[in-house]
Amino acid sequence: MNISATIITFNEERNIKNCIESLLDIADEIIVVDSYSTDKTEQVCKAFNKVQFIKNNFEGHIEQKNFAVSIASNDFILSLDADERLSCELIDELKKIKSDNAVTTSAYSMPRLNNYCGKWIRHSGWYPDRKVRLWDRRIGRWGGSNPHDHIVCSKNTDNIQLTSNILHYTTPSIKAHVEQTNKFSEIAALELFRSKRKVAVNFKMLFDPFFTFFKIYFLKLGFLDGFYGLIIAVVSAHEKFLKFAKLKQLKSQHENSPS
């Protein structure tokens, strides 16, 4: 099995080195598609001989990831976000799969362990957070709704569940999480607006945040993650509120705009 690793980046000089290093023993090529970073992301990437660094205008997470897949040399794709890396155990597990010449399985999912402000989060709905990240591009591609993408595979695709973790270094601070929430809620609201789906905006703006907090903190045992479990529940609920508040604003602006 020959594997092409794909990563998309924008101003990821803090994370990208560790991400690439975790792929070196697994990937036959590493493709980084960058959205014209203004920091040292390009310099860091080009220090690795195995990395093919390409700049491409960003039209959305799904579109950018599918572009990266389309220019890969191999059909089997291993995709990571820049703030992720393979654990040592997962590297060993993938080496065994790669060395198996009789591989017929088309997709492999793996648990993702999230690090939030320096703490590993094992509840709050954040673990095992299983993702398909190794697959045959002939039977699957990135789909979903920006910014929350996922691999959409053909029906009856075999999916082997690996046991070792992707390590995801989400945000280094509460401030960074809040800033990310503002950005992601903007993208989600715009996607929902463009889809023209009928949404009970007022209802969802008022009640979805409460449901989200209750689900994360109580049903998903977020309280076992301590202080940061509480923060995750509150900020996630706030993201729901922002998403529908921004959607309501977009709808209002559209209705009041000159025809």
N, C-alpha and C positions, 0 to 999 in steps of 0.2 A: 504494500500500500504506500503510494506516494502522497504526501500531504502538503497542501498550500495553507499557510496560516494567514489570516486577514485581520487587520486592525484599522479602525478609522480614528483620526486624531484631530484635535484643535487645541493648541496651547497645552500640551500634555508633557512638557519637559520634566515635570515632577514624577510622573508615573511610567513613562514609556520605556525607559531603560530596563526596569525590572520585568516589565511585561515581555519585552523581546527576549531577554536572557532566559526566561522560563520556557521559551519555545525553541531554543537553538538545537536541542537534542531530539526534537520531535519533527519539526517542520523541514521539508525539503526546500521550501522557499517561504519568505515572509514578505507579505505585501502590506505596506502602510499607505493608506489613502488619507491625505491631509487636506483640511479645508482652509489652506493658506494661513497657517499659524504665524503669530507675530513674536513668539518666544523662541527658545532653542530646540524645539521639537525636531526640526529638520536635521540640525547638526548631530543631535544624539542618535537619530535613526541611521544616518549615513556613516556612522562609526562602525556599523555592523556590515560585513561583506555580504551576508545572506539577505539583507533587507533591500527590497525594491521600493523606493519612496516616490509616490506619485501625488501631485496636487490636483484637486478636483473641486469645482464649486459645490457647496453644500446646499442640497435641496430638501434634505430630511434624513433622519437616521436610517430609515428603511432603504431609501434610494441610494444613499452613500454606501451602505453595506452590500447591497446587490451589485453596485458598480465594482466594488472590490472583488467580489466573487467572480464577476464576469471576466476579469482580466487575469485570473489565476491560471497557472499552467496545468494544474491537476484537478481531477474531479472531486477528490475528497478534500473538504474544506474544514479547517479548524479555526473558529472565530473567537477572538477575545476582544473585550473593550480595553482601552488603554489603562484603565485603573484596575485591571484584573491580572492575575498570573496563575499559572499552573502550580499546584502544590507538588512537593517532591513525590508524594504517593501517587498523585495523578499522572505525573510524568512516567513513573514506572508502569502504571496500568496501561497507558497509551503506547508505551514501547512494546508491550506484549501484543497489543492489538496490531500494531504496525508490522511486527515481525511475522504475523500469521498470514501466509500466502493464500490461505483458503477463505479469507474474509469475504462474506457475502452480505453482512448486515449493512444497511444503508444509513442508519442514524444512531448516534450514541448521545445519551443525556447524562449529565453529571450534576451533583449537588453544588450549590454555590454558597460559600460561607462568607458572610458580610462583616467587614470591620467598620465600626462606626465610632468615630472620635477615639480610636485606639482600643475599642472593646469589641470582642467577637460576639455577635448577636445570634443567639441560638433559639429564639422564640419570636414573638411579634409578627409571625407570618413571614419572617425573613429567612427561615431555614426549614427544610433543605433547599428551598428556592431552586428547584431542579430545572436545568436548561439543556436543550439540544444545542451542542456547540461543535460536534463533529458529525458531518453528514456528506452524502453524495449529492453534489449540486444538480445532478440529472433528475433527482426526485424531490428536491426541496429548494426553497428560496426564502428570503426574508419577507415577512408580511406583518400583519397586525395594524396598529394605529400609532403613528408618531406621538410621543417619543418612546412608546412602549412596544418595541418590536419583538418578534419571535420567529422561529423557523416554522414554516408551513410545509409539511411533507405530503406527498401523494398518499392516497388511501392504501391501507394494507402494508405500509412501510414498517419493516422491523425496527424496533426501538430498544436497544440494549441499555439498561441502566447501570452506569458505572458507580463505584462506591466512594471514590476519592474526590476531594473538593477542588473546585476553582476558588481561589482566594480573591475576594472583591473588596478593595479599599475604597469605600463609598465616599465619605466626606471626612476631612480632618477636623471639622469644627461644626458647631450648631449654626454659626453664621453661614458657612458654606452650604449647609443643607437648606437653609431658608432661601438663599439665593438661587439654588438649584430648583427648589420648589416653585419659585416665581417664574423661572424660565420654562420649566416643564409644563406648568399649568397654562402658560401662554400658548405653547405649541399644541397642547391637548385641546384647548378651547378653539383654536383656529381650525384644527383637523375636524372637530365635531361640527363647527359652523359650515365648513366646506362640504361635509357629507350630507347636509340638509336633512338629517334625521330629526324626527319630531321628539323633542325632549321637554319634559315638565320642569323647566328651568327653576322656577321659584321653589317648587317642592324639593328638588334635588339640592339646590343651594342651601336650603334650610335644614334638611334632614340627613343628607348623605354624610356631612361631617360628623354628626353624632353617631351614625351607624359605623362609620370608619373607625372612630376612636374606640367604640365599644368592642368591635370585632378584634382590633389589634391588641388592645390592652387587656381585655378580659378573655375573649374566646380563643385568641392565639397566644395567651399567657405572656403578654408583653410585660406584665408586672414582674415576671421572673428575671427580666433583663435589667431590673433596677432603674436608676435615674434615667439612663438613656432609652430604656423601653418606654418610659413616660414621654420623653421628648419625641421619639419616633411616632408614637400614637398621636400626639398633639399636632406635630408638623404635618403628618400625613392627612389628618382631618382638615387642617388649614388648606392644604393643597386642593382637596376636593372643593372646599368653599371657593377658592380662587378660580378654579377651572370653570365653575358654573356662573360665577359672578362675571368673569370675563366673557363667557359665552353670551350672557344676557346683554352685556354692553355691546358686543359685536352685532347682535340681532337688532338692538335699538338703533345703532348707528346706521345699519343697512336700511331699516324701515324709514328712518328720517332723512336719508340721503336723497338729493334730487334725482328724479327718474330720467 
